[in-house]
């Protein structure tokens, strides 16, 4: 999986960019990315020029707007922006299920993911997209349905956020070695 992702990337692609709705999951991703990659931004603000994670559920992003677990508008914008960045190698995402979350969070994100991947292809790049789905089949959104929707769009869906972050880090590590 790592070799396949890395093989088709352009020379300048080297960074992991996490676009998260959950703060705890974002911090977990930062911790795990930092264990393998140098220069990971320490806070999930989306700042920095290298490896970074943004928690769009943080107060700085939700003032006057719904949380990204409810409305993914801002998240879709970040996904597309990070996908257009010629240095982005991996988009790392969380999808959180449950009452109070969007009725179809994967369905809401898939169009932005597909646009990001298409944008990369249009400029001669490939983009790895790695995600985790936090929830169960008993949630209103059904974990299995969300995973299937993401996989149909070419997303590598891992069983946990930790595993998704580790896979993203492996791809980023391999890219740094080139």
C-alpha atoms as a printed R data frame, in Angstrom:
    type eleno elety resid chain resno       x      y       z
1   ATOM     1    CA   UNK     A     1   0.000  0.000   0.000
2   ATOM     2    CA   UNK     A     2   2.767  2.458   0.920
3   ATOM     3    CA   UNK     A     3   4.853  1.592  -2.143
4   ATOM     4    CA   UNK     A     4   1.863  1.991  -4.459
5   ATOM     5    CA   UNK     A     5   1.022  5.386  -2.979
6   ATOM     6    CA   UNK     A     6   4.574  6.680  -3.161
7   ATOM     7    CA   UNK     A     7   5.415  5.338  -6.614
8   ATOM     8    CA   UNK     A     8   3.096  7.700  -8.487
9   ATOM     9    CA   UNK     A     9   3.835 10.893  -6.551
10  ATOM    10    CA   UNK     A    10   5.665 13.876  -8.001
11  ATOM    11    CA   UNK     A    11   9.092 14.896  -6.717
12  ATOM    12    CA   UNK     A    12   7.916 17.789  -4.517
13  ATOM    13    CA   UNK     A    13   5.199 15.897  -2.678
14  ATOM    14    CA   UNK     A    14   6.328 15.179   0.853
15  ATOM    15    CA   UNK     A    15   3.906 16.411   3.494
16  ATOM    16    CA   UNK     A    16   1.060 14.865   5.464
17  ATOM    17    CA   UNK     A    17  -1.881 17.217   5.903
18  ATOM    18    CA   UNK     A    18  -4.572 16.239   8.396
19  ATOM    19    CA   UNK     A    19  -8.031 17.816   8.171
20  ATOM    20    CA   UNK     A    20  -9.947 16.843  11.310
21  ATOM    21    CA   UNK     A    21 -13.323 17.461  12.937
22  ATOM    22    CA   UNK     A    22 -12.319 15.914  16.281
23  ATOM    23    CA   UNK     A    23  -9.758 17.587  18.544
24  ATOM    24    CA   UNK     A    24  -8.794 14.476  20.485
25  ATOM    25    CA   UNK     A    25  -8.267 12.557  17.254
26  ATOM    26    CA   UNK     A    26  -6.272 15.478  15.815
27  ATOM    27    CA   UNK     A    27  -3.923 15.493  18.815
28  ATOM    28    CA   UNK     A    28  -3.529 11.735  18.576
29  ATOM    29    CA   UNK     A    29  -2.583 12.110  14.912
30  ATOM    30    CA   UNK     A    30  -0.016 14.807  15.716
31  ATOM    31    CA   UNK     A    31   1.554 12.594  18.376
32  ATOM    32    CA   UNK     A    32   1.807  9.597  16.050
33  ATOM    33    CA   UNK     A    33   3.010 11.602  13.050
34  ATOM    34    CA   UNK     A    34   5.676 13.234  15.233
35  ATOM    35    CA   UNK     A    35   6.992  9.824  16.254
36  ATOM    36    CA   UNK     A    36   8.057  9.132  12.651
37  ATOM    37    CA   UNK     A    37   8.301 12.495  10.909
38  ATOM    38    CA   UNK     A    38  10.389 15.584  11.608
39  ATOM    39    CA   UNK     A    39   8.810 19.000  11.604
40  ATOM    40    CA   UNK     A    40   5.195 18.164  12.449
41  ATOM    41    CA   UNK     A    41   3.360 21.273  13.680
42  ATOM    42    CA   UNK     A    42   2.759 20.759  17.420
43  ATOM    43    CA   UNK     A    43  -0.743 22.231  17.539
44  ATOM    44    CA   UNK     A    44  -3.761 21.425  15.342
45  ATOM    45    CA   UNK     A    45  -4.164 24.953  14.024
46  ATOM    46    CA   UNK     A    46  -3.384 24.162  10.400
47  ATOM    47    CA   UNK     A    47  -0.358 26.444  10.612
48  ATOM    48    CA   UNK     A    48   3.129 25.714   9.443
49  ATOM    49    CA   UNK     A    49   4.552 24.864   6.080
50  ATOM    50    CA   UNK     A    50   5.322 21.175   6.598
51  ATOM    51    CA   UNK     A    51   3.416 18.283   8.098
52  ATOM    52    CA   UNK     A    52   0.339 19.656   9.853
53  ATOM    53    CA   UNK     A    53  -3.050 18.799  11.251
54  ATOM    54    CA   UNK     A    54  -5.978 21.139  11.672
55  ATOM    55    CA   UNK     A    55  -8.838 20.630  14.127
56  ATOM    56    CA   UNK     A    56 -11.687 22.481  12.465
57  ATOM    57    CA   UNK     A    57 -13.844 21.803  15.522
58  ATOM    58    CA   UNK     A    58 -11.692 24.189  17.571
59  ATOM    59    CA   UNK     A    59 -13.373 27.385  18.750
60  ATOM    60    CA   UNK     A    60 -11.274 29.527  16.399
61  ATOM    61    CA   UNK     A    61 -13.059 27.853  13.467
62  ATOM    62    CA   UNK     A    62 -16.572 27.416  14.884
63  ATOM    63    CA   UNK     A    63 -17.428 30.951  16.020
64  ATOM    64    CA   UNK     A    64 -20.567 31.863  14.111
65  ATOM    65    CA   UNK     A    65 -20.744 28.571  12.233
66  ATOM    66    CA   UNK     A    66 -21.769 24.975  12.903
67  ATOM    67    CA   UNK     A    67 -19.245 22.412  14.117
68  ATOM    68    CA   UNK     A    68 -17.672 20.467  11.205
69  ATOM    69    CA   UNK     A    69 -19.248 17.240  12.476
70  ATOM    70    CA   UNK     A    70 -22.607 18.824  11.589
71  ATOM    71    CA   UNK     A    71 -21.708 20.907   8.545
72  ATOM    72    CA   UNK     A    72 -18.629 20.015   6.513
73  ATOM    73    CA   UNK     A    73 -18.474 23.199   4.412
74  ATOM    74    CA   UNK     A    74 -15.235 24.495   5.946
75  ATOM    75    CA   UNK     A    75 -13.774 21.006   5.977
76  ATOM    76    CA   UNK     A    76 -14.446 20.536   2.262
77  ATOM    77    CA   UNK     A    77 -12.694 23.848   1.591
78  ATOM    78    CA   UNK     A    78  -9.625 22.731   3.590
79  ATOM    79    CA   UNK     A    79  -9.544 19.339   1.866
80  ATOM    80    CA   UNK     A    80  -9.547 20.978  -1.554
81  ATOM    81    CA   UNK     A    81  -6.967 23.597  -0.552
82  ATOM    82    CA   UNK     A    82  -4.592 21.009   0.891
83  ATOM    83    CA   UNK     A    83  -5.145 18.813  -2.170
84  ATOM    84    CA   UNK     A    84  -4.115 21.649  -4.483
85  ATOM    85    CA   UNK     A    85  -0.874 22.236  -2.572
86  ATOM    86    CA   UNK     A    86   1.901 20.681  -4.711
87  ATOM    87    CA   UNK     A    87   3.759 19.602  -1.549
88  ATOM    88    CA   UNK     A    88   0.867 17.579  -0.114
89  ATOM    89    CA   UNK     A    89   1.463 13.845  -0.387
90  ATOM    90    CA   UNK     A    90  -1.200 12.577   2.025
91  ATOM    91    CA   UNK     A    91  -4.565 13.867   3.159
92  ATOM    92    CA   UNK     A    92  -5.396 12.391   6.573
93  ATOM    93    CA   UNK     A    93  -9.036 12.572   7.677
94  ATOM    94    CA   UNK     A    94 -11.291 11.549  10.531
95  ATOM    95    CA   UNK     A    95 -14.969 10.751  10.093
96  ATOM    96    CA   UNK     A    96 -16.955 10.812  13.321
97  ATOM    97    CA   UNK     A    97 -20.369  9.164  13.610
98  ATOM    98    CA   UNK     A    98 -23.153  9.364  16.143
99  ATOM    99    CA   UNK     A    99 -26.172 11.374  17.171
100 ATOM   100    CA   UNK     A   100 -25.511 15.045  16.562
101 ATOM   101    CA   UNK     A   101 -23.180 14.327  13.642
102 ATOM   102    CA   UNK     A   102 -24.072 14.829   9.974
103 ATOM   103    CA   UNK     A   103 -26.435 12.094   8.718
104 ATOM   104    CA   UNK     A   104 -23.890 11.108   6.016
105 ATOM   105    CA   UNK     A   105 -20.467 12.525   6.874
106 ATOM   106    CA   UNK     A   106 -18.567 10.462   4.287
107 ATOM   107    CA   UNK     A   107 -21.079 11.401   1.600
108 ATOM   108    CA   UNK     A   108 -20.597 15.031   2.517
109 ATOM   109    CA   UNK     A   109 -16.787 14.792   2.199
110 ATOM   110    CA   UNK     A   110 -16.438 12.495  -0.828
111 ATOM   111    CA   UNK     A   111 -17.039 15.222  -3.460
112 ATOM   112    CA   UNK     A   112 -14.261 17.365  -1.959
113 ATOM   113    CA   UNK     A   113 -11.938 14.364  -1.735
114 ATOM   114    CA   UNK     A   114 -12.609 13.532  -5.384
115 ATOM   115    CA   UNK     A   115 -12.003 17.157  -6.425
116 ATOM   116    CA   UNK     A   116  -8.718 17.197  -4.470
117 ATOM   117    CA   UNK     A   117  -7.554 13.969  -6.126
118 ATOM   118    CA   UNK     A   118  -8.627 15.235  -9.573
119 ATOM   119    CA   UNK     A   119  -6.843 18.531  -8.991
120 ATOM   120    CA   UNK     A   120  -3.646 16.674  -8.112
121 ATOM   121    CA   UNK     A   121  -3.931 14.465 -11.201
122 ATOM   122    CA   UNK     A   122  -4.478 17.503 -13.422
123 ATOM   123    CA   UNK     A   123  -1.057 18.768 -12.350
124 ATOM   124    CA   UNK     A   124   0.741 15.435 -12.758
125 ATOM   125    CA   UNK     A   125   0.581 14.415  -9.110
126 ATOM   126    CA   UNK     A   126  -1.149 11.682  -7.175
127 ATOM   127    CA   UNK     A   127  -2.600 12.139  -3.730
128 ATOM   128    CA   UNK     A   128  -2.940  9.499  -1.035
129 ATOM   129    CA   UNK     A   129  -6.071  9.891   1.077
130 ATOM   130    CA   UNK     A   130  -6.140  8.025   4.381
131 ATOM   131    CA   UNK     A   131  -9.042  8.080   6.837
132 ATOM   132    CA   UNK     A   132 -10.565  6.461   9.873
133 ATOM   133    CA   UNK     A   133 -14.219  6.218  10.793
134 ATOM   134    CA   UNK     A   134 -14.955  6.579  14.500
135 ATOM   135    CA   UNK     A   135 -18.236  4.856  15.238
136 ATOM   136    CA   UNK     A   136 -20.137  1.602  14.929
137 ATOM   137    CA   UNK     A   137 -22.713  0.011  12.667
138 ATOM   138    CA   UNK     A   138 -25.268  0.829  15.352
139 ATOM   139    CA   UNK     A   139 -24.715  4.557  14.881
140 ATOM   140    CA   UNK     A   140 -27.380  6.285  12.760
141 ATOM   141    CA   UNK     A   141 -24.868  6.619   9.905
142 ATOM   142    CA   UNK     A   142 -23.641  2.984   9.983
143 ATOM   143    CA   UNK     A   143 -19.883  2.646  10.071
144 ATOM   144    CA   UNK     A   144 -19.932  0.006   7.313
145 ATOM   145    CA   UNK     A   145 -21.819  2.336   4.962
146 ATOM   146    CA   UNK     A   146 -19.435  5.217   5.667
147 ATOM   147    CA   UNK     A   147 -16.357  3.042   5.148
148 ATOM   148    CA   UNK     A   148 -17.785  1.697   1.872
149 ATOM   149    CA   UNK     A   149 -18.488  5.211   0.555
150 ATOM   150    CA   UNK     A   150 -14.954  6.337   1.317
151 ATOM   151    CA   UNK     A   151 -13.367  3.222  -0.178
152 ATOM   152    CA   UNK     A   152 -15.399  3.621  -3.392
153 ATOM   153    CA   UNK     A   153 -13.672  6.983  -3.755
154 ATOM   154    CA   UNK     A   154 -10.217  5.440  -3.357
155 ATOM   155    CA   UNK     A   155  -9.690  6.368   0.283
156 ATOM   156    CA   UNK     A   156  -7.578  3.983   2.357
157 ATOM   157    CA   UNK     A   157  -9.795  3.511   5.408
158 ATOM   158    CA   UNK     A   158  -8.004  2.167   8.453
159 ATOM   159    CA   UNK     A   159  -9.672  0.525  11.485
160 ATOM   160    CA   UNK     A   160  -8.620  3.324  13.865
161 ATOM   161    CA   UNK     A   161  -7.332  6.876  13.831
162 ATOM   162    CA   UNK     A   162  -4.015  5.628  15.221
163 ATOM   163    CA   UNK     A   163  -3.596  3.197  12.327
164 ATOM   164    CA   UNK     A   164  -4.572  5.877   9.803
165 ATOM   165    CA   UNK     A   165  -2.002  8.284  11.256
166 ATOM   166    CA   UNK     A   166   0.681  5.579  11.221
167 ATOM   167    CA   UNK     A   167  -0.035  4.764   7.563
168 ATOM   168    CA   UNK     A   168   0.083  8.460   6.656
169 ATOM   169    CA   UNK     A   169   3.390  8.760   8.530
170 ATOM   170    CA   UNK     A   170   4.852  5.766   6.669
171 ATOM   171    CA   UNK     A   171   3.951  7.351   3.341
172 ATOM   172    CA   UNK     A   172   5.382 10.677   4.486
173 ATOM   173    CA   UNK     A   173   8.530  8.974   5.756
174 ATOM   174    CA   UNK     A   174   9.009  7.177   2.444
175 ATOM   175    CA   UNK     A   175   8.529 10.477   0.588
176 ATOM   176    CA   UNK     A   176  11.178 12.139   2.761
177 ATOM   177    CA   UNK     A   177  13.610  9.396   1.796
178 ATOM   178    CA   UNK     A   178  13.383 10.288  -1.889
